[in-house]
Amino acid sequence: MKKIIFKSILFTMFLLLNINLKAQLPVDPDTKKIKYQEVISQEGSKDTLYNRAISWINKFFENPQGITKVRDPENGKIVGTYRMRMIDTLADGSKSMSNIIVVCTFTIEAKDGRYRYTLDDFYVPGNSKIPLEKWLDKTDPYYSPKYDGYLKQVDQYATRFIKSLKEGMQPPIIKVDEW
């Protein structure tokens, strides 16, 4: 009886872990492409928000000039490329850097009192661009189970990017030295 209960508990834990491993990436219903996008109300003019975005990019990326393709202060628009290196889990459970790199385009658009970020055009570079949406299709003959782990990593990278951007777009805290 104890073995049955123990096995049931193990089986349930295994199912729960598998459910948590599957990434739920946002897919645009019209284009069927992976897309993170949100409009955020934020105090400040278009120019102020644009400058905060540039400041955030300079802190977040090691090579901020190299990753941005468009810096348009007049229209409040920044377009860049975000690269994410995947990590493989080996048979013994250890982690190693993969040779798989996922690239996406990010866009930050500022207007008075709000800004919008978009992460889209996810792909794996190679001889040709392999769209990341192929990893979502488990019926594809080239599907590999490790794609589920890669998709989860992509979601974690995107979530980290978004969280950092939102923090960077907050107005600076001005400390008044009252003595």
VMD Tcl script that builds the backbone (N, CA, C; Angstrom):
set m [mol new atoms 537]
animate dup $m
set s [atomselect $m all]
$s set {name element resname resid chain x y z} {
  {N N MET 1 A 0.822 -1.195 0.000}
  {CA C MET 1 A 0.000 0.000 0.000}
  {C C MET 1 A 0.870 1.264 0.000}
  {N N LYS 2 A 1.943 1.228 0.809}
  {CA C LYS 2 A 2.830 2.381 0.873}
  {C C LYS 2 A 3.506 2.623 -0.469}
  {N N LYS 3 A 3.850 1.531 -1.174}
  {CA C LYS 3 A 4.489 1.670 -2.478}
  {C C LYS 3 A 3.545 2.333 -3.482}
  {N N ILE 4 A 2.273 1.974 -3.420}
  {CA C ILE 4 A 1.296 2.549 -4.349}
  {C C ILE 4 A 1.144 4.052 -4.088}
  {N N ILE 5 A 1.057 4.422 -2.822}
  {CA C ILE 5 A 0.921 5.842 -2.470}
  {C C ILE 5 A 2.183 6.598 -2.889}
  {N N PHE 6 A 3.337 5.997 -2.607}
  {CA C PHE 6 A 4.602 6.636 -2.969}
  {C C PHE 6 A 4.696 6.829 -4.484}
  {N N LYS 7 A 4.354 5.790 -5.247}
  {CA C LYS 7 A 4.393 5.880 -6.705}
  {C C LYS 7 A 3.392 6.909 -7.224}
  {N N SER 8 A 2.238 6.978 -6.588}
  {CA C SER 8 A 1.234 7.967 -6.998}
  {C C SER 8 A 1.743 9.386 -6.778}
  {N N ILE 9 A 2.375 9.595 -5.642}
  {CA C ILE 9 A 2.933 10.915 -5.336}
  {C C ILE 9 A 4.035 11.267 -6.344}
  {N N LEU 10 A 4.915 10.320 -6.623}
  {CA C LEU 10 A 5.979 10.560 -7.596}
  {C C LEU 10 A 5.421 10.875 -8.979}
  {N N PHE 11 A 4.424 10.117 -9.390}
  {CA C PHE 11 A 3.803 10.331 -10.696}
  {C C PHE 11 A 3.167 11.715 -10.776}
  {N N THR 12 A 2.469 12.110 -9.702}
  {CA C THR 12 A 1.830 13.431 -9.661}
  {C C THR 12 A 2.881 14.539 -9.728}
  {N N MET 13 A 3.970 14.379 -8.981}
  {CA C MET 13 A 5.041 15.382 -9.002}
  {C C MET 13 A 5.658 15.475 -10.403}
  {N N PHE 14 A 5.844 14.323 -11.045}
  {CA C PHE 14 A 6.402 14.311 -12.393}
  {C C PHE 14 A 5.493 15.055 -13.358}
  {N N LEU 15 A 4.186 14.818 -13.267}
  {CA C LEU 15 A 3.230 15.512 -14.135}
  {C C LEU 15 A 3.263 17.016 -13.898}
  {N N LEU 16 A 3.307 17.418 -12.635}
  {CA C LEU 16 A 3.339 18.846 -12.308}
  {C C LEU 16 A 4.608 19.505 -12.834}
  {N N LEU 17 A 5.734 18.804 -12.713}
  {CA C LEU 17 A 6.985 19.352 -13.232}
  {C C LEU 17 A 6.917 19.507 -14.747}
  {N N ASN 18 A 6.353 18.530 -15.427}
  {CA C ASN 18 A 6.240 18.618 -16.886}
  {C C ASN 18 A 5.320 19.746 -17.307}
  {N N ILE 19 A 4.257 19.964 -16.565}
  {CA C ILE 19 A 3.344 21.061 -16.873}
  {C C ILE 19 A 4.078 22.388 -16.731}
  {N N ASN 20 A 4.909 22.516 -15.687}
  {CA C ASN 20 A 5.637 23.756 -15.459}
  {C C ASN 20 A 6.751 23.970 -16.481}
  {N N LEU 21 A 7.269 22.879 -17.083}
  {CA C LEU 21 A 8.351 23.018 -18.049}
  {C C LEU 21 A 7.881 23.563 -19.385}
  {N N LYS 22 A 6.618 23.392 -19.698}
  {CA C LYS 22 A 6.112 23.849 -20.986}
  {C C LYS 22 A 5.894 25.353 -20.953}
  {N N ALA 23 A 6.573 26.019 -21.831}
  {CA C ALA 23 A 6.463 27.477 -21.882}
  {C C ALA 23 A 5.174 27.877 -22.573}
  {N N GLN 24 A 4.552 28.885 -22.069}
  {CA C GLN 24 A 3.346 29.438 -22.671}
  {C C GLN 24 A 3.725 30.771 -23.306}
  {N N LEU 25 A 4.210 30.698 -24.520}
  {CA C LEU 25 A 4.624 31.905 -25.206}
  {C C LEU 25 A 3.421 32.577 -25.854}
  {N N PRO 26 A 3.386 33.905 -25.814}
  {CA C PRO 26 A 2.257 34.608 -26.444}
  {C C PRO 26 A 2.364 34.546 -27.971}
  {N N VAL 27 A 1.304 34.086 -28.599}
  {CA C VAL 27 A 1.261 33.985 -30.055}
  {C C VAL 27 A 0.192 34.938 -30.565}
  {N N ASP 28 A 0.584 35.804 -31.491}
  {CA C ASP 28 A -0.357 36.752 -32.084}
  {C C ASP 28 A -1.404 35.967 -32.875}
  {N N PRO 29 A -2.700 36.200 -32.595}
  {CA C PRO 29 A -3.740 35.419 -33.272}
  {C C PRO 29 A -3.820 35.667 -34.778}
  {N N ASP 30 A -3.412 36.858 -35.223}
  {CA C ASP 30 A -3.485 37.176 -36.646}
  {C C ASP 30 A -2.311 36.590 -37.428}
  {N N THR 31 A -1.099 36.816 -36.929}
  {CA C THR 31 A 0.096 36.391 -37.663}
  {C C THR 31 A 0.559 34.984 -37.295}
  {N N LYS 32 A 0.084 34.462 -36.156}
  {CA C LYS 32 A 0.503 33.143 -35.640}
  {C C LYS 32 A 1.995 33.133 -35.302}
  {N N LYS 33 A 2.529 34.298 -34.988}
  {CA C LYS 33 A 3.934 34.446 -34.617}
  {C C LYS 33 A 4.036 34.781 -33.127}
  {N N ILE 34 A 5.141 34.393 -32.518}
  {CA C ILE 34 A 5.391 34.711 -31.112}
  {C C ILE 34 A 5.587 36.216 -31.006}
  {N N LYS 35 A 4.865 36.833 -30.061}
  {CA C LYS 35 A 4.941 38.286 -29.938}
  {C C LYS 35 A 4.605 38.711 -28.508}
  {N N TYR 36 A 5.539 39.412 -27.875}
  {CA C TYR 36 A 5.306 40.046 -26.576}
  {C C TYR 36 A 5.079 41.518 -26.871}
  {N N GLN 37 A 3.955 42.057 -26.406}
  {CA C GLN 37 A 3.674 43.472 -26.647}
  {C C GLN 37 A 2.781 44.013 -25.545}
  {N N GLU 38 A 3.073 45.232 -25.117}
  {CA C GLU 38 A 2.265 45.870 -24.078}
  {C C GLU 38 A 2.425 47.377 -24.181}
  {N N VAL 39 A 1.340 48.087 -23.950}
  {CA C VAL 39 A 1.369 49.552 -23.850}
  {C C VAL 39 A 1.305 49.875 -22.363}
  {N N ILE 40 A 2.217 50.719 -21.910}
  {CA C ILE 40 A 2.310 51.049 -20.492}
  {C C ILE 40 A 2.165 52.549 -20.317}
  {N N SER 41 A 1.213 52.931 -19.479}
  {CA C SER 41 A 1.056 54.345 -19.137}
  {C C SER 41 A 2.198 54.735 -18.211}
  {N N GLN 42 A 2.867 55.816 -18.557}
  {CA C GLN 42 A 4.015 56.258 -17.772}
  {C C GLN 42 A 4.103 57.770 -17.833}
  {N N GLU 43 A 4.249 58.367 -16.703}
  {CA C GLU 43 A 4.379 59.816 -16.622}
  {C C GLU 43 A 5.605 60.268 -17.404}
  {N N GLY 44 A 5.415 61.302 -18.220}
  {CA C GLY 44 A 6.538 61.861 -18.967}
  {C C GLY 44 A 6.167 62.159 -20.407}
  {N N SER 45 A 6.938 63.063 -20.996}
  {CA C SER 45 A 6.719 63.415 -22.398}
  {C C SER 45 A 7.359 62.341 -23.286}
  {N N LYS 46 A 7.079 62.426 -24.584}
  {CA C LYS 46 A 7.659 61.484 -25.543}
  {C C LYS 46 A 9.183 61.537 -25.468}
  {N N ASP 47 A 9.747 62.742 -25.418}
  {CA C ASP 47 A 11.201 62.893 -25.385}
  {C C ASP 47 A 11.795 62.318 -24.099}
  {N N THR 48 A 11.125 62.564 -22.981}
  {CA C THR 48 A 11.600 62.041 -21.701}
  {C C THR 48 A 11.593 60.515 -21.708}
  {N N LEU 49 A 10.509 59.917 -22.187}
  {CA C LEU 49 A 10.409 58.464 -22.219}
  {C C LEU 49 A 11.424 57.861 -23.197}
  {N N TYR 50 A 11.625 58.524 -24.329}
  {CA C TYR 50 A 12.622 58.065 -25.296}
  {C C TYR 50 A 14.014 58.066 -24.654}
  {N N ASN 51 A 14.350 59.154 -23.954}
  {CA C ASN 51 A 15.663 59.249 -23.299}
  {C C ASN 51 A 15.827 58.201 -22.200}
  {N N ARG 52 A 14.751 57.913 -21.459}
  {CA C ARG 52 A 14.817 56.855 -20.449}
  {C C ARG 52 A 15.074 55.495 -21.113}
  {N N ALA 53 A 14.430 55.266 -22.252}
  {CA C ALA 53 A 14.625 53.998 -22.969}
  {C C ALA 53 A 16.077 53.873 -23.438}
  {N N ILE 54 A 16.642 54.937 -23.971}
  {CA C ILE 54 A 18.047 54.923 -24.411}
  {C C ILE 54 A 18.952 54.670 -23.210}
  {N N SER 55 A 18.681 55.327 -22.108}
  {CA C SER 55 A 19.473 55.127 -20.889}
  {C C SER 55 A 19.392 53.679 -20.422}
  {N N TRP 56 A 18.181 53.107 -20.470}
  {CA C TRP 56 A 18.008 51.710 -20.066}
  {C C TRP 56 A 18.794 50.779 -20.997}
  {N N ILE 57 A 18.721 51.018 -22.304}
  {CA C ILE 57 A 19.454 50.191 -23.273}
  {C C ILE 57 A 20.948 50.245 -22.984}
  {N N ASN 58 A 21.455 51.430 -22.662}
  {CA C ASN 58 A 22.885 51.581 -22.363}
  {C C ASN 58 A 23.303 50.797 -21.127}
  {N N LYS 59 A 22.391 50.595 -20.196}
  {CA C LYS 59 A 22.705 49.826 -18.985}
  {C C LYS 59 A 22.473 48.330 -19.187}
  {N N PHE 60 A 21.446 47.964 -19.947}
  {CA C PHE 60 A 21.036 46.562 -20.074}
  {C C PHE 60 A 21.954 45.766 -21.007}
  {N N PHE 61 A 22.410 46.384 -22.093}
  {CA C PHE 61 A 23.205 45.681 -23.092}
  {C C PHE 61 A 24.676 46.045 -22.981}
  {N N GLU 62 A 25.541 45.060 -23.268}
  {CA C GLU 62 A 26.979 45.304 -23.240}
  {C C GLU 62 A 27.413 46.188 -24.408}
  {N N ASN 63 A 26.767 46.023 -25.561}
  {CA C ASN 63 A 27.114 46.776 -26.752}
  {C C ASN 63 A 25.866 47.507 -27.262}
  {N N PRO 64 A 25.439 48.559 -26.564}
  {CA C PRO 64 A 24.168 49.203 -26.913}
  {C C PRO 64 A 24.134 49.795 -28.325}
  {N N GLN 65 A 25.251 50.299 -28.821}
  {CA C GLN 65 A 25.265 50.865 -30.175}
  {C C GLN 65 A 25.131 49.772 -31.228}
  {N N GLY 66 A 25.702 48.610 -30.942}
  {CA C GLY 66 A 25.698 47.518 -31.907}
  {C C GLY 66 A 24.367 46.795 -32.029}
  {N N ILE 67 A 23.545 46.837 -30.997}
  {CA C ILE 67 A 22.290 46.088 -31.037}
  {C C ILE 67 A 21.119 46.920 -31.550}
  {N N THR 68 A 21.248 48.237 -31.545}
  {CA C THR 68 A 20.139 49.066 -32.035}
  {C C THR 68 A 20.322 49.359 -33.515}
  {N N LYS 69 A 19.242 49.146 -34.272}
  {CA C LYS 69 A 19.248 49.412 -35.710}
  {C C LYS 69 A 18.654 50.783 -36.002}
  {N N VAL 70 A 17.670 51.184 -35.180}
  {CA C VAL 70 A 16.980 52.458 -35.382}
  {C C VAL 70 A 16.947 53.199 -34.044}
  {N N ARG 71 A 17.384 54.438 -34.090}
  {CA C ARG 71 A 17.228 55.361 -32.958}
  {C C ARG 71 A 16.645 56.633 -33.541}
  {N N ASP 72 A 15.339 56.775 -33.392}
  {CA C ASP 72 A 14.620 57.885 -34.021}
  {C C ASP 72 A 13.971 58.744 -32.938}
  {N N PRO 73 A 14.701 59.743 -32.390}
  {CA C PRO 73 A 14.140 60.556 -31.313}
  {C C PRO 73 A 12.945 61.395 -31.759}
  {N N GLU 74 A 12.917 61.784 -33.022}
  {CA C GLU 74 A 11.821 62.611 -33.517}
  {C C GLU 74 A 10.478 61.874 -33.415}
  {N N ASN 75 A 10.488 60.577 -33.718}
  {CA C ASN 75 A 9.263 59.773 -33.643}
  {C C ASN 75 A 9.198 58.923 -32.371}
  {N N GLY 76 A 10.219 59.010 -31.525}
  {CA C GLY 76 A 10.222 58.271 -30.266}
  {C C GLY 76 A 10.323 56.766 -30.452}
  {N N LYS 77 A 11.100 56.325 -31.430}
  {CA C LYS 77 A 11.149 54.898 -31.752}
  {C C LYS 77 A 12.576 54.360 -31.717}
  {N N ILE 78 A 12.705 53.173 -31.089}
  {CA C ILE 78 A 13.978 52.469 -31.028}
  {C C ILE 78 A 13.718 51.036 -31.485}
  {N N VAL 79 A 14.554 50.543 -32.380}
  {CA C VAL 79 A 14.452 49.155 -32.841}
  {C C VAL 79 A 15.824 48.525 -32.679}
  {N N GLY 80 A 15.834 47.325 -32.127}
  {CA C GLY 80 A 17.106 46.636 -31.913}
  {C C GLY 80 A 16.961 45.133 -32.003}
  {N N THR 81 A 18.068 44.455 -31.793}
  {CA C THR 81 A 18.130 43.006 -31.855}
  {C C THR 81 A 18.558 42.470 -30.491}
  {N N TYR 82 A 17.845 41.473 -30.019}
  {CA C TYR 82 A 18.135 40.848 -28.726}
  {C C TYR 82 A 18.541 39.400 -28.989}
  {N N ARG 83 A 19.709 39.008 -28.522}
  {CA C ARG 83 A 20.225 37.646 -28.724}
  {C C ARG 83 A 20.197 36.886 -27.403}
  {N N MET 84 A 19.750 35.637 -27.483}
  {CA C MET 84 A 19.634 34.791 -26.295}
  {C C MET 84 A 20.345 33.469 -26.548}
  {N N ARG 85 A 21.363 33.157 -25.760}
  {CA C ARG 85 A 22.064 31.878 -25.898}
  {C C ARG 85 A 21.356 30.839 -25.035}
  {N N MET 86 A 21.045 29.709 -25.649}
  {CA C MET 86 A 20.356 28.632 -24.949}
  {C C MET 86 A 21.341 27.815 -24.115}
  {N N ILE 87 A 20.818 27.139 -23.110}
  {CA C ILE 87 A 21.599 26.279 -22.237}
  {C C ILE 87 A 21.048 24.866 -22.358}
  {N N ASP 88 A 21.954 23.911 -22.580}
  {CA C ASP 88 A 21.559 22.512 -22.675}
  {C C ASP 88 A 21.703 21.842 -21.318}
  {N N THR 89 A 20.791 20.915 -21.027}
  {CA C THR 89 A 20.899 20.082 -19.837}
  {C C THR 89 A 21.403 18.719 -20.300}
  {N N LEU 90 A 22.552 18.314 -19.784}
  {CA C LEU 90 A 23.159 17.052 -20.191}
  {C C LEU 90 A 22.510 15.881 -19.458}
  {N N ALA 91 A 22.846 14.663 -19.876}
  {CA C ALA 91 A 22.244 13.451 -19.310}
  {C C ALA 91 A 22.498 13.340 -17.807}
  {N N ASP 92 A 23.645 13.836 -17.331}
  {CA C ASP 92 A 23.939 13.752 -15.892}
  {C C ASP 92 A 23.308 14.893 -15.096}
  {N N GLY 93 A 22.552 15.752 -15.769}
  {CA C GLY 93 A 21.862 16.856 -15.089}
  {C C GLY 93 A 22.641 18.153 -15.077}
  {N N SER 94 A 23.895 18.120 -15.536}
  {CA C SER 94 A 24.689 19.348 -15.552}
  {C C SER 94 A 24.266 20.220 -16.730}
  {N N LYS 95 A 24.627 21.477 -16.662}
  {CA C LYS 95 A 24.249 22.460 -17.679}
  {C C LYS 95 A 25.479 22.854 -18.485}
  {N N SER 96 A 25.256 23.107 -19.768}
  {CA C SER 96 A 26.339 23.611 -20.616}
  {C C SER 96 A 25.755 24.589 -21.630}
  {N N MET 97 A 26.602 25.504 -22.074}
  {CA C MET 97 A 26.165 26.478 -23.068}
  {C C MET 97 A 25.912 25.756 -24.387}
  {N N SER 98 A 24.799 26.045 -24.998}
  {CA C SER 98 A 24.431 25.438 -26.271}
  {C C SER 98 A 25.002 26.266 -27.411}
  {N N ASN 99 A 25.064 25.673 -28.582}
  {CA C ASN 99 A 25.460 26.446 -29.753}
  {C C ASN 99 A 24.238 27.100 -30.401}
  {N N ILE 100 A 23.059 26.922 -29.791}
  {CA C ILE 100 A 21.818 27.509 -30.282}
  {C C ILE 100 A 21.677 28.933 -29.737}
  {N N ILE 101 A 21.494 29.874 -30.642}
  {CA C ILE 101 A 21.230 31.267 -30.262}
  {C C ILE 101 A 19.894 31.651 -30.876}
  {N N VAL 102 A 19.037 32.246 -30.063}
  {CA C VAL 102 A 17.748 32.739 -30.541}
  {C C VAL 102 A 17.845 34.260 -30.628}
  {N N VAL 103 A 17.382 34.793 -31.735}
  {CA C VAL 103 A 17.431 36.237 -31.976}
  {C C VAL 103 A 16.007 36.747 -32.116}
  {N N CYS 104 A 15.754 37.924 -31.586}
  {CA C CYS 104 A 14.454 38.557 -31.804}
  {C C CYS 104 A 14.655 40.058 -31.997}
  {N N THR 105 A 13.637 40.684 -32.523}
  {CA C THR 105 A 13.636 42.129 -32.703}
  {C C THR 105 A 12.855 42.757 -31.563}
  {N N PHE 106 A 13.403 43.814 -30.980}
  {CA C PHE 106 A 12.644 44.564 -29.977}
  {C C PHE 106 A 12.411 45.976 -30.495}
  {N N THR 107 A 11.238 46.487 -30.173}
  {CA C THR 107 A 10.870 47.854 -30.558}
  {C C THR 107 A 10.325 48.551 -29.324}
  {N N ILE 108 A 10.801 49.748 -29.079}
  {CA C ILE 108 A 10.279 50.585 -27.998}
  {C C ILE 108 A 9.805 51.876 -28.656}
  {N N GLU 109 A 8.522 52.194 -28.438}
  {CA C GLU 109 A 7.932 53.396 -29.026}
  {C C GLU 109 A 7.391 54.267 -27.898}
  {N N ALA 110 A 7.751 55.532 -27.909}
  {CA C ALA 110 A 7.336 56.452 -26.855}
  {C C ALA 110 A 6.375 57.507 -27.400}
  {N N LYS 111 A 5.366 57.786 -26.613}
  {CA C LYS 111 A 4.442 58.899 -26.872}
  {C C LYS 111 A 4.235 59.597 -25.541}
  {N N ASP 112 A 3.622 60.761 -25.574}
  {CA C ASP 112 A 3.370 61.481 -24.330}
  {C C ASP 112 A 2.511 60.630 -23.399}
  {N N GLY 113 A 3.031 60.356 -22.217}
  {CA C GLY 113 A 2.264 59.639 -21.196}
  {C C GLY 113 A 2.201 58.133 -21.351}
  {N N ARG 114 A 2.890 57.569 -22.340}
  {CA C ARG 114 A 2.876 56.105 -22.491}
  {C C ARG 114 A 4.006 55.661 -23.422}
  {N N TYR 115 A 4.323 54.364 -23.300}
  {CA C TYR 115 A 5.275 53.761 -24.226}
  {C C TYR 115 A 4.813 52.339 -24.512}
  {N N ARG 116 A 5.315 51.788 -25.608}
  {CA C ARG 116 A 4.955 50.426 -25.985}
  {C C ARG 116 A 6.234 49.679 -26.326}
  {N N TYR 117 A 6.320 48.451 -25.812}
  {CA C TYR 117 A 7.425 47.584 -26.210}
  {C C TYR 117 A 6.852 46.424 -27.013}
  {N N THR 118 A 7.648 45.924 -27.933}
  {CA C THR 118 A 7.286 44.762 -28.736}
  {C C THR 118 A 8.517 43.892 -28.894}
  {N N LEU 119 A 8.368 42.620 -28.607}
  {CA C LEU 119 A 9.401 41.627 -28.901}
  {C C LEU 119 A 8.774 40.673 -29.910}
  {N N ASP 120 A 9.364 40.586 -31.105}
  {CA C ASP 120 A 8.803 39.714 -32.133}
  {C C ASP 120 A 9.906 39.255 -33.084}
  {N N ASP 121 A 9.525 38.597 -34.159}
  {CA C ASP 121 A 10.448 38.066 -35.161}
  {C C ASP 121 A 11.523 37.192 -34.505}
  {N N PHE 122 A 11.087 36.209 -33.728}
  {CA C PHE 122 A 11.997 35.270 -33.072}
  {C C PHE 122 A 12.478 34.241 -34.097}
  {N N TYR 123 A 13.791 34.019 -34.146}
  {CA C TYR 123 A 14.327 33.033 -35.077}
  {C C TYR 123 A 15.686 32.524 -34.612}
  {N N VAL 124 A 16.101 31.411 -35.209}
  {CA C VAL 124 A 17.429 30.858 -34.986}
  {C C VAL 124 A 18.217 31.116 -36.270}
  {N N PRO 125 A 19.327 31.864 -36.179}
  {CA C PRO 125 A 20.091 32.141 -37.393}
  {C C PRO 125 A 20.851 30.893 -37.859}
  {N N GLY 126 A 21.101 30.838 -39.117}
  {CA C GLY 126 A 21.838 29.734 -39.728}
  {C C GLY 126 A 21.986 30.032 -41.195}
  {N N ASN 127 A 22.043 28.986 -42.000}
  {CA C ASN 127 A 22.073 29.201 -43.445}
  {C C ASN 127 A 20.829 29.961 -43.893}
  {N N SER 128 A 19.734 29.696 -43.198}
  {CA C SER 128 A 18.505 30.465 -43.398}
  {C C SER 128 A 17.889 30.692 -42.024}
  {N N LYS 129 A 17.046 31.696 -41.932}
  {CA C LYS 129 A 16.384 31.987 -40.657}
  {C C LYS 129 A 15.360 30.890 -40.372}
  {N N ILE 130 A 15.467 30.264 -39.208}
  {CA C ILE 130 A 14.488 29.260 -38.798}
  {C C ILE 130 A 13.557 29.931 -37.797}
  {N N PRO 131 A 12.300 30.181 -38.166}
  {CA C PRO 131 A 11.384 30.841 -37.237}
  {C C PRO 131 A 11.140 29.971 -36.008}
  {N N LEU 132 A 11.105 30.607 -34.853}
  {CA C LEU 132 A 10.950 29.883 -33.595}
  {C C LEU 132 A 9.603 29.177 -33.498}
  {N N GLU 133 A 8.637 29.608 -34.272}
  {CA C GLU 133 A 7.318 28.978 -34.244}
  {C C GLU 133 A 7.397 27.503 -34.659}
  {N N LYS 134 A 8.448 27.125 -35.377}
  {CA C LYS 134 A 8.638 25.705 -35.735}
  {C C LYS 134 A 8.812 24.857 -34.485}
  {N N TRP 135 A 9.387 25.446 -33.432}
  {CA C TRP 135 A 9.585 24.703 -32.184}
  {C C TRP 135 A 8.264 24.436 -31.469}
  {N N LEU 136 A 7.252 25.206 -31.786}
  {CA C LEU 136 A 5.939 25.004 -31.168}
  {C C LEU 136 A 5.179 23.837 -31.797}
  {N N ASP 137 A 5.545 23.464 -33.016}
  {CA C ASP 137 A 4.843 22.423 -33.767}
  {C C ASP 137 A 5.436 21.050 -33.460}
  {N N LYS 138 A 4.760 20.298 -32.602}
  {CA C LYS 138 A 5.265 18.983 -32.204}
  {C C LYS 138 A 5.047 17.924 -33.285}
  {N N THR 139 A 4.296 18.257 -34.328}
  {CA C THR 139 A 4.088 17.310 -35.427}
  {C C THR 139 A 5.149 17.470 -36.516}
  {N N ASP 140 A 5.983 18.502 -36.408}
  {CA C ASP 140 A 7.036 18.727 -37.389}
  {C C ASP 140 A 8.023 17.556 -37.339}
  {N N PRO 141 A 8.438 17.018 -38.483}
  {CA C PRO 141 A 9.353 15.879 -38.477}
  {C C PRO 141 A 10.709 16.191 -37.832}
  {N N TYR 142 A 11.091 17.460 -37.784}
  {CA C TYR 142 A 12.365 17.846 -37.186}
  {C C TYR 142 A 12.232 18.278 -35.725}
  {N N TYR 143 A 11.056 18.087 -35.155}
  {CA C TYR 143 A 10.818 18.477 -33.763}
  {C C TYR 143 A 11.735 17.671 -32.830}
  {N N SER 144 A 12.237 18.334 -31.820}
  {CA C SER 144 A 13.052 17.685 -30.788}
  {C C SER 144 A 12.480 18.057 -29.416}
  {N N PRO 145 A 12.428 17.100 -28.476}
  {CA C PRO 145 A 11.895 17.407 -27.137}
  {C C PRO 145 A 12.649 18.515 -26.406}
  {N N LYS 146 A 13.928 18.717 -26.753}
  {CA C LYS 146 A 14.658 19.783 -26.063}
  {C C LYS 146 A 14.160 21.166 -26.445}
  {N N TYR 147 A 13.370 21.279 -27.517}
  {CA C TYR 147 A 12.799 22.575 -27.896}
  {C C TYR 147 A 11.901 23.130 -26.799}
  {N N ASP 148 A 11.221 22.250 -26.053}
  {CA C ASP 148 A 10.374 22.730 -24.955}
  {C C ASP 148 A 11.206 23.490 -23.927}
  {N N GLY 149 A 12.386 22.953 -23.597}
  {CA C GLY 149 A 13.282 23.637 -22.668}
  {C C GLY 149 A 13.801 24.943 -23.234}
  {N N TYR 150 A 14.110 24.948 -24.518}
  {CA C TYR 150 A 14.569 26.176 -25.166}
  {C C TYR 150 A 13.471 27.242 -25.152}
  {N N LEU 151 A 12.236 26.829 -25.435}
  {CA C LEU 151 A 11.119 27.789 -25.420}
  {C C LEU 151 A 10.932 28.383 -24.039}
  {N N LYS 152 A 11.096 27.557 -23.016}
  {CA C LYS 152 A 10.986 28.066 -21.643}
  {C C LYS 152 A 12.089 29.093 -21.373}
  {N N GLN 153 A 13.284 28.811 -21.865}
  {CA C GLN 153 A 14.391 29.755 -21.687}
  {C C GLN 153 A 14.116 31.064 -22.423}
  {N N VAL 154 A 13.563 30.984 -23.611}
  {CA C VAL 154 A 13.214 32.192 -24.369}
  {C C VAL 154 A 12.208 33.023 -23.580}
  {N N ASP 155 A 11.216 32.351 -23.001}
  {CA C ASP 155 A 10.222 33.056 -22.194}
  {C C ASP 155 A 10.881 33.715 -20.982}
  {N N GLN 156 A 11.836 33.035 -20.354}
  {CA C GLN 156 A 12.540 33.617 -19.205}
  {C C GLN 156 A 13.362 34.834 -19.623}
  {N N TYR 157 A 14.070 34.731 -20.751}
  {CA C TYR 157 A 14.826 35.878 -21.259}
  {C C TYR 157 A 13.895 37.058 -21.539}
  {N N ALA 158 A 12.776 36.793 -22.209}
  {CA C ALA 158 A 11.828 37.860 -22.551}
  {C C ALA 158 A 11.248 38.494 -21.289}
  {N N THR 159 A 10.912 37.672 -20.303}
  {CA C THR 159 A 10.360 38.181 -19.042}
  {C C THR 159 A 11.389 39.054 -18.327}
  {N N ARG 160 A 12.651 38.621 -18.330}
  {CA C ARG 160 A 13.724 39.413 -17.705}
  {C C ARG 160 A 13.882 40.752 -18.432}
  {N N PHE 161 A 13.859 40.722 -19.758}
  {CA C PHE 161 A 13.961 41.928 -20.578}
  {C C PHE 161 A 12.842 42.906 -20.225}
  {N N ILE 162 A 11.603 42.410 -20.196}
  {CA C ILE 162 A 10.433 43.254 -19.943}
  {C C ILE 162 A 10.476 43.843 -18.537}
  {N N LYS 163 A 10.803 43.014 -17.556}
  {CA C LYS 163 A 10.865 43.489 -16.163}
  {C C LYS 163 A 11.912 44.587 -16.018}
  {N N SER 164 A 13.084 44.369 -16.609}
  {CA C SER 164 A 14.152 45.359 -16.528}
  {C C SER 164 A 13.760 46.657 -17.235}
  {N N LEU 165 A 13.116 46.530 -18.402}
  {CA C LEU 165 A 12.673 47.721 -19.136}
  {C C LEU 165 A 11.676 48.530 -18.312}
  {N N LYS 166 A 10.709 47.854 -17.722}
  {CA C LYS 166 A 9.704 48.563 -16.919}
  {C C LYS 166 A 10.345 49.295 -15.745}
  {N N GLU 167 A 11.335 48.669 -15.123}
  {CA C GLU 167 A 12.043 49.333 -14.018}
  {C C GLU 167 A 12.844 50.524 -14.543}
  {N N GLY 168 A 13.481 50.356 -15.693}
  {CA C GLY 168 A 14.292 51.424 -16.275}
  {C C GLY 168 A 13.484 52.604 -16.777}
  {N N MET 169 A 12.213 52.379 -17.073}
  {CA C MET 169 A 11.359 53.458 -17.583}
  {C C MET 169 A 10.690 54.258 -16.465}
  {N N GLN 170 A 10.880 53.847 -15.223}
  {CA C GLN 170 A 10.326 54.599 -14.099}
  {C C GLN 170 A 11.074 55.922 -13.957}
  {N N PRO 171 A 10.380 56.978 -13.494}
  {CA C PRO 171 A 11.079 58.247 -13.295}
  {C C PRO 171 A 12.147 58.086 -12.211}
  {N N PRO 172 A 13.258 58.764 -12.368}
  {CA C PRO 172 A 14.313 58.642 -11.362}
  {C C PRO 172 A 13.847 59.194 -10.013}
  {N N ILE 173 A 14.298 58.558 -8.979}
  {CA C ILE 173 A 13.966 59.002 -7.626}
  {C C ILE 173 A 14.933 60.116 -7.246}
  {N N ILE 174 A 14.359 61.261 -6.954}
  {CA C ILE 174 A 15.178 62.417 -6.599}
  {C C ILE 174 A 15.176 62.546 -5.088}
  {N N LYS 175 A 16.367 62.404 -4.523}
  {CA C LYS 175 A 16.505 62.515 -3.073}
  {C C LYS 175 A 16.853 63.954 -2.723}
  {N N VAL 176 A 16.023 64.526 -1.878}
  {CA C VAL 176 A 16.247 65.885 -1.444}
  {C C VAL 176 A 17.027 65.828 -0.134}
  {N N ASP 177 A 18.121 66.527 -0.108}
  {CA C ASP 177 A 18.965 66.527 1.084}
  {C C ASP 177 A 18.508 67.658 2.009}
  {N N GLU 178 A 17.550 67.302 2.864}
  {CA C GLU 178 A 17.020 68.288 3.802}
  {C C GLU 178 A 17.727 68.125 5.143}
  {N N TRP 179 A 18.443 69.133 5.530}
  {CA C TRP 179 A 19.129 69.068 6.833}
  {C C TRP 179 A 19.035 70.336 7.575}
}
mol reanalyze $m
mol bondsrecalc $m
mol representation Tube
mol addrep $m
